[in-house]
């Protein structure tokens, strides 16, 4: 499950601004995005971005933009649909 929830930091603890459907003692991972900064940051799925960065770092060859353009110009498929499907597979 992945969910974005706003919270307030008070007395050393994060307090969610809405109820969370979590089991008692359930382990979760938090990504902190300062909402007073760049408003676009709140729309990014930072976990997904970090996983892609790791995949790129592990690649033996990272294609140049020219190579990517050459490959994608011949592909009639919807890249948006492929990315959405890939993200759903990871959840």
HUPEQUI-V962692 format. One record per pair of residues at least 12 apart in sequence whose C-alpha atoms are under 7 Angstrom apart, sorted by the first residue. I is the first residue (numbers start at 0). GAP is how many residues later the second one is. D is the distance in whole Angstrom. If there is no record, write none. Layout:
((I:GAP:D) (I:GAP:D))
//
This chain:
((0:90:6))
//
